[in-house]
């Protein structure tokens, strides 16, 4: 019987915002850890990845999934301790791009004058794979599906199924009618739905086309997909702890089983 242990290491969008305003929810950008019985999966490589890396002591074979290659989802990669260990194998997977390959984008952020260490000199064994729309693949302990999301330059949502349980993570995504059918179908019956809710409903009209949703959109998707639990994610860097408390309260009035993601949040299926 497979099971998932999920931990949030970075929950912010756009930029890291450490400091007294964000102590309870955290200031690092996107990074999750999913542990199956046989494999550790890392979901996005924002600055939260550096905190995760500090916990890894033994040699490992990891799978790293990247929803997309915007800066806040890859900026922790050059500082991830695992890439500097020759006893680590890291399979890096993203959605397919037609302009630049996954490998070339990650190499680009580590080239001079941006970074002192070239990626070609990293000790870890790195593999790169780009998956296409509706393609499924397996890693030990789970079957992973992907869906295209509505975001500038594209983004990929992932669903993890195993042992009769399911976890869906959608970031970055702007809720629009033309994506409704595919998104609702993809999320259908998920035990846990973790989703980009960067804006309040009041903010969203001034950010149409920016590629992010409001917490109200997240509640609607969770309700229509019959999700068991909703996790609000990719928090606006302008929202301090008190603002996130208020968002959580308003969200639970729309979808009762809602949690606001915070650094250190652990879930188990």
N, C-alpha and C positions, 0 to 999 in steps of 0.2 A: 504494500500500500504506500504509494508515493505521498509525500507531504512537502509543503513549501514553508520556509521561514523567510520573512521579508523584513528588511530593515532600511529605513530612510536615512541617508547620510548627508544629503543636500536637497533642499526643498524650494529654493528661490529660482526666479527667472531673471534673465538679463545680466545682472551684476551681483557679486557677493556684497552683502551688507552686514558685516560684523559690528557688534557694539551693544550698548546698553538697551537700545530700542528693540533688539531682536533676540534677546537672551533666551526666551522660552521656546520660540519657534525655530530659531537658527537663521544664519545668514549665508550659508554656503549654497552654491548653485548645484544643479540637478545631478543626483547620484543615488541609486538604489542598489541594494544587494539582495539577491534571491538565492537561498541555499536549498537545493534539493538534497535527497539522501546521497547523491553521487557527485554533484557538481556545484560549485559556486558560480553564480551568474551575476555580472555587474551590468547595470542598466544605466547608461550615460556616464560621462567622464567629466562632470563639472568639478568645482573645487571641493565638493564633499568627498571625492575620490581620494584625496590626500589623507583624510582622516581614516577612511577604510583601509588604505594601504598600510598604515601604521599598525594595524592589528594582525597582519599576515606574517606568520613566523615560519611555517613549514613550506617545503616545495609544493607547488600546486600547478594544476592545469585548469585555467579559468576560461570562461566564455564572457566576452564583453560585447554588449549590444549597444549600438549608438542610434538613437531615434533620428538624429540628423546632425549636421556638422557645424551648426552655429556655435559661436565662441563659448557661450555659457554652458554648452553640453560637452565640450572637449578640452576646456582650458586647464583641467586638472591632470590631463594625460601626461604631459612632460614631467610632472612632479609625483607621479605614481611610483611607489617604491618597487612594485612588481616588475616594471620594465627594466630595472637595473640589476635583476637577479638572473643568473644563467640557469638556475634550477626552476624557472617559471616558464610555462607555455601559455600563451594568451591568444585565443582565437577571437578576432575582432570582426564583428558582423554589423552591416548597416543596410539600409535600403539601397537599391541601385540608383546611381547617378549617371547622367549622360554627359555632363560637362567635365567633371574631374573625378578621378577614382578616389575611393576611400583612403587608400594608402598614400596617394599624392597629397591629399589635404592634411593628413596627420604629419607627414614629412614636412610640409610647408610651414607649419607653426613652430617647428623645431630647427629651422634653418637660420643661419646668420642673416641679419643681426638680431633676430628675435630671441634666440636661445643659444646657449654655449655648447650644447651636446646635440650632434646630428643623430637622427633616428637610426640611421644605418649602423651606428656604433653601439646600439643598445645590446646588453648581454642576453636578455630574454629572447625566447623563440616566439616570434610573432607571425600569425597567419591572418590573411584578410579575405573576407568573402562578402559579396554584395548580393542580396536576395531580391527577387522581383515580387510584384504585387500578387497576393493570394498564395504565395509559396509558403509551404510549411517545412520545418526541419526539426530534428531532434537533437537534444543534448541529454546526457544521462539524467533521468528523473522527470523529464517533461517534453511535451511536444509544443513547439513555438510556432504561432501563426502571426502574420503581419497584415496591416491594412494601411492604405495611404491616408494621410491626414491633410487638412486644409491649413497650409502655412507657407509663407514666402520661402521659395527654394525647396519646398517639400519637407515632409516629416513622416515618420513611420510609427504606428502604434503596434504594440506587441500583446499577444495573448499567450498565457502559459496554462496548459492543461495537463493534469496528471492525477491518477488515483481518484477520478471523479470530482476533482476540485479545479477551480479556474481563477486566475488573476489576470486582469487587463490593465495595462498602463498606456494612457494616451496623452502624450505631450510632444510637441506643441500643436494645438488644434483650435481652429475657430469654427464654432458651431454654425453651419449654414444649411438651408434646406436641401441643396443638391448633394450633400454628403450624408443626409439623415439615414437613408436606407442602408447604406453600407456600414455606417458606424453602429446603428442600433442592432443590426444583424450580427456584427462582429462581437459586440458586448453582451449579447443575449445570454441571460442566466448566469453571468459571472458572479462568483461568490464575493469578490472584491473588485471594484472599479476605481482606479486611481486616475485622475484626470486634471488637465490644465484648467484652472479657474483663476486666471490672473486678475480679472477685473470684477468690480461690482457691477450690477445692472445699470447703475447711474453713470459709471465710467465708460461702459462699452460703446455707446453711440459715438463717442469722440475717438474711438480706436477701431472702428470698422476697417477690415482689411489688414490689420496688424498681425493676424494669425493666432489670436488667443481668445478664450471664452470667459464668460462670467460664471460665478458660482451658481447662478440661477440656471444657466445652460447645463451645467454639470448635473444639477438635480433633475432636470428634465430628461437627460440621457439615461441616468440611473433608473428613473421611474419607468421609462418606456422600454428599457432593456431588462426589466425585472432583476436588477442587480441586488445582491444581498447587502452590500455595504458600499458606501461612497467615501472616497478619500480625496479631499481637495488638495491640489498640488500646484507647483510652479507659481509661488506667491509673488505678488508685485513687490519689488524692492522698496517702494514707498510705504508699504503697509507695516506698521510696527506691531508689537505684540497685542496691544489693545484693539487695533483694527482687526487683527486676525481673530481675536475673541468674538468680536461683533459679527464677523462674517460667519463664523461657526454657528453662532446662535441663530442668525437669520436662515442659514442653510438647513439647520435641523427642523425649522418650522415648515420647510418644503419637503425634505426627505429625512425622516427621523434618524435613520442609522447612518449618520454622517460624522466623519472625523476630519479635522484639519491636520494635515501632515506637519510633523515637526521633526527636527533632527533627533535621531534616537528612537523614533517610533518603530515598534516591532509588532508584526502581525504573523499569525501562523494559520495555515490551512492543513 
